[in-house]
Amino acid sequence: MIMYSETALCERITSLYPDIGECGSDINVTYNESEKAWVVHLEKGSHSLNHFLEMMDADKCMEGKQCVALGLEIAQLRKNIEGKQF
């Protein structure tokens, strides 16, 4: 059972990673019922990324802990944007 909204999770992610953008424009969060996971869609310019955030990881984010897997994806997206991808 989901204990929080898409908006609440998005706001939590932006509080942990404030430089990735704003909810509704740079970041969209939806729940994928078939995968039983949250989908975090990040977009910066021509670069975009969809990350499946498992419920356990989402719960940790909401508890104020780092979203480790998502943080790694955000770091990769930043590298792509900055042209450092090899």
ABEGO torsion letter per residue (X at the ends): XBABBAAAAAAAAAAABAAAEBBGAABBBBBBAAAGBBBBBBBBEABBBBBBBBAAAAAAAAAGBBBAAAAAAAAAAAAAAAGABX
